[in-house]
Amino acid sequence: MKILGLLSRKGGVGKTTLALHLSVMAQEAGLRVLLIDLDPQGSAAAWWQAREADAPQLDVAQPGQLESLLDKARTAGIDLVIIDTRPSVEADAVQVASLSDYVLVPTRPAILDLRAILGTLDIVKGGRHRASIVLNACLAPRGGVGEASSTSDARKALKAFGVPVAPVSIVQRAPLAHALVGGQAVSETEPTSKATKELRALWRYVEKEMGK
C-alpha cells in the first residue's frame, strides 16, 4: 500500500481539488483507493456525499485516528491512500509527512504563495520520504502551448527551495470546479479536455515517483 499526502500551510492553493481528482484517476487506473479527509472544513467529504459512485472510498478522521485507519486500509487491501489535510505546519502536518510514501505540496505561482510554502517544505525535508512541489491554479499559456510566463518564472524561483518541482503544472480551468460540484472528477465529465490531460499527466508522474 502506498500513501500520498497533500500538505500546505496556506489555504486556497487547490489542495483538496488535486486530492479528489487524483483519487479518481488512481481509481480509473485500477487501484483500490481510500481518500482520508483530515481537514475540519470537510470539503472532500462533502464532495463524496454528492458522488453517486461508491469509489474511491472515503474516511473522515481526526489526526489521532490516522495510524489506525492506515492499518485497517492495509488489512482491507487498499492500494493507495490519499490524505487531504488542513492548511497547517503543526503536529498533524508533521505526522502526515512522516507516514506518507510521497508528499505533494501544491502552490499557486504568485510570489506570496511561493514564500508561504517554506514552512511546509521544512516539514517535508524532515520526513522519511520523497516530495514534490506542484504548481497549481496557473494561468493558461498564450496560444495554449507550454506554460504561462508566470508559471515558468515560479518554476525557476522554486529551484532554490531544495524540493523538486513536478514537471506538470495545472492550469486553473472552469471544468475542474464544475465537475466537483456534482461529486465527480473532470476525467468523468470531460475526459478529453485539457484539464483532464494535465491531471492525468500529474497522476502518471506521482505514480512513477511513488514507485521509486
C-alpha positions as CSV (number, residue, x, y, z in Angstrom):
1,M,0.0,0.0,0.0
2,K,1.2,3.5,-0.9
3,I,0.4,6.7,1.0
4,L,0.2,10.1,-0.7
5,G,-0.1,13.1,1.5
6,L,-1.1,16.6,0.3
7,L,0.3,19.4,2.5
8,S,0.2,23.2,2.5
9,R,0.3,25.8,5.3
10,K,-1.7,28.1,3.0
11,G,-5.4,27.7,2.1
12,G,-6.8,28.3,-1.3
13,V,-4.0,26.6,-3.3
14,G,-6.2,23.8,-4.6
15,K,-5.0,21.0,-2.3
16,T,-8.4,19.4,-2.0
17,T,-9.1,19.8,-5.7
18,L,-6.0,17.9,-6.5
19,A,-6.6,15.2,-3.9
20,L,-10.1,14.5,-5.3
21,H,-9.0,14.4,-8.9
22,L,-6.0,12.2,-8.2
23,S,-8.1,9.8,-6.2
24,V,-10.5,9.3,-9.1
25,M,-7.7,8.9,-11.6
26,A,-5.9,6.4,-9.5
27,Q,-9.2,4.5,-9.2
28,E,-9.6,4.7,-13.0
29,A,-6.1,3.2,-13.3
30,G,-7.3,0.1,-11.5
31,L,-6.2,0.8,-7.9
32,R,-8.3,0.5,-4.8
33,V,-8.2,4.0,-3.3
34,L,-9.0,5.4,0.1
35,L,-9.3,9.1,0.5
36,I,-8.9,10.4,4.0
37,D,-10.2,13.8,4.9
38,L,-8.3,15.3,7.8
39,D,-9.5,18.9,7.1
40,P,-12.2,20.1,9.6
41,Q,-13.8,22.0,6.7
42,G,-14.8,18.7,5.3
43,S,-14.7,19.7,1.6
44,A,-13.6,16.2,0.4
45,A,-16.3,14.6,2.5
46,A,-18.9,17.0,1.0
47,W,-17.8,16.1,-2.5
48,W,-18.0,12.4,-1.6
49,Q,-21.6,12.8,-0.3
50,A,-22.6,14.3,-3.6
51,R,-21.0,11.5,-5.5
52,E,-23.1,8.6,-7.0
53,A,-20.2,6.2,-7.3
54,D,-19.0,4.2,-4.3
55,A,-15.4,4.5,-5.2
56,P,-13.0,5.9,-4.2
57,Q,-13.7,5.1,-0.6
58,L,-13.6,7.9,1.9
59,D,-13.0,8.2,5.7
60,V,-13.3,11.4,7.7
61,A,-10.9,11.4,10.6
62,Q,-9.0,13.3,13.3
63,P,-5.2,13.2,13.2
64,G,-5.2,10.9,16.2
65,Q,-7.1,8.3,14.2
66,L,-4.8,8.3,11.2
67,E,-2.4,5.4,12.1
68,S,-5.3,3.1,13.0
69,L,-7.1,4.0,9.7
70,L,-3.9,3.2,7.7
71,D,-3.6,-0.2,9.5
72,K,-7.2,-1.0,8.6
73,A,-6.6,0.1,5.0
74,R,-3.7,-2.3,4.7
75,T,-5.7,-5.2,6.0
76,A,-8.6,-4.3,3.6
77,G,-6.3,-4.5,0.6
78,I,-6.3,-0.8,-0.3
79,D,-3.6,0.0,-2.9
80,L,-3.4,3.8,-2.4
81,V,-4.3,6.2,0.4
82,I,-4.6,9.9,-0.4
83,I,-4.6,12.2,2.7
84,D,-6.2,15.6,2.4
85,T,-5.1,17.9,5.2
86,R,-6.0,21.2,6.7
87,P,-3.7,24.2,6.0
88,S,-1.1,23.7,8.7
89,V,2.5,23.4,9.7
90,E,1.6,21.9,13.1
91,A,1.9,18.4,14.5
92,D,-0.8,16.9,12.2
93,A,1.1,18.0,9.1
94,V,4.3,16.6,10.5
95,Q,2.5,13.3,11.2
96,V,1.2,13.1,7.6
97,A,4.6,13.8,6.2
98,S,6.2,11.1,8.3
99,L,3.6,8.5,7.4
100,S,3.4,9.3,3.6
101,D,5.5,7.5,1.0
102,Y,5.2,10.6,-1.1
103,V,4.1,14.2,-0.4
104,L,2.7,16.8,-2.8
105,V,3.0,20.5,-1.8
106,P,0.6,22.5,-4.1
107,T,1.2,26.2,-4.6
108,R,0.0,28.9,-6.9
109,P,2.7,30.6,-8.9
110,A,2.4,34.0,-7.2
111,I,5.4,35.2,-5.1
112,L,3.4,35.4,-1.9
113,D,2.2,31.8,-2.3
114,L,5.7,30.6,-3.1
115,R,7.0,32.2,0.1
116,A,4.2,30.7,2.1
117,I,5.2,27.1,1.4
118,L,8.6,27.4,3.1
119,G,7.2,26.2,6.4
120,T,5.7,23.2,4.7
121,L,8.9,22.4,2.9
122,D,10.8,22.4,6.3
123,I,8.4,19.6,7.4
124,V,8.8,17.7,4.2
125,K,12.6,17.9,4.3
126,G,12.4,16.4,7.8
127,G,10.2,13.5,6.8
128,R,11.1,9.9,5.8
129,H,10.0,10.0,2.2
130,R,10.2,12.0,-1.0
131,A,8.2,15.0,-2.1
132,S,7.5,17.4,-4.9
133,I,6.0,20.9,-5.2
134,V,3.2,21.1,-7.8
135,L,2.3,24.5,-9.4
136,N,-1.5,24.7,-9.4
137,A,-4.2,27.1,-10.4
138,C,-1.8,28.6,-13.0
139,L,-2.7,31.0,-15.8
140,A,-3.3,29.5,-19.2
141,P,-0.4,29.9,-21.6
142,R,-0.7,32.2,-24.6
143,G,-1.6,30.1,-27.6
144,G,-2.4,27.1,-25.4
145,V,1.1,25.7,-25.7
146,G,3.7,25.3,-22.9
147,E,3.4,27.3,-19.7
148,A,2.4,30.9,-18.9
149,S,5.4,33.1,-18.2
150,S,4.3,33.5,-14.5
151,T,4.4,29.7,-14.2
152,S,7.9,29.4,-15.8
153,D,9.2,32.2,-13.5
154,A,7.8,30.4,-10.5
155,R,9.4,27.1,-11.6
156,K,12.8,28.9,-11.8
157,A,12.4,30.5,-8.4
158,L,11.5,27.2,-6.7
159,K,14.8,25.7,-7.7
160,A,16.3,27.4,-4.7
161,F,13.8,25.8,-2.3
162,G,15.5,22.4,-2.2
163,V,12.5,20.3,-3.2
164,P,11.8,19.0,-6.7
165,V,9.0,20.7,-8.7
166,A,6.7,18.4,-10.7
167,P,7.2,18.8,-14.4
168,V,3.4,19.1,-14.8
169,S,1.6,22.3,-13.9
170,I,-2.1,22.5,-13.5
171,V,-3.9,25.4,-15.2
172,Q,-7.0,26.9,-13.4
173,R,-9.8,25.8,-15.7
174,A,-13.6,26.1,-15.1
175,P,-14.3,22.4,-15.8
176,L,-12.3,21.4,-12.7
177,A,-14.6,23.2,-10.3
178,H,-17.8,22.3,-12.3
179,A,-17.0,18.6,-12.1
180,L,-16.6,18.7,-8.3
181,V,-20.0,20.3,-7.7
182,G,-21.7,17.1,-8.8
183,G,-19.3,14.8,-6.9
184,Q,-17.3,13.9,-10.0
185,A,-13.8,14.5,-11.4
186,V,-13.1,16.2,-14.6
187,S,-11.9,12.9,-16.1
188,E,-15.5,11.7,-15.7
189,T,-17.3,14.8,-17.0
190,E,-14.9,15.9,-19.7
191,P,-12.5,13.0,-20.4
192,T,-10.8,14.6,-23.4
193,S,-10.4,18.1,-22.0
194,K,-7.1,19.9,-21.4
195,A,-7.8,19.8,-17.7
196,T,-8.1,16.0,-17.8
197,K,-4.9,15.6,-19.8
198,E,-2.9,17.8,-17.3
199,L,-4.2,15.9,-14.3
200,R,-3.6,12.5,-15.9
201,A,0.0,13.6,-16.6
202,L,0.3,14.7,-12.9
203,W,-1.0,11.3,-11.8
204,R,1.4,9.4,-14.0
205,Y,4.2,11.5,-12.6
206,V,3.1,10.9,-9.0
207,E,2.6,7.2,-9.6
208,K,6.1,6.8,-11.1
209,E,7.7,8.7,-8.2
210,M,5.9,6.7,-5.6
211,G,7.2,3.5,-7.2
212,K,10.8,4.6,-6.9
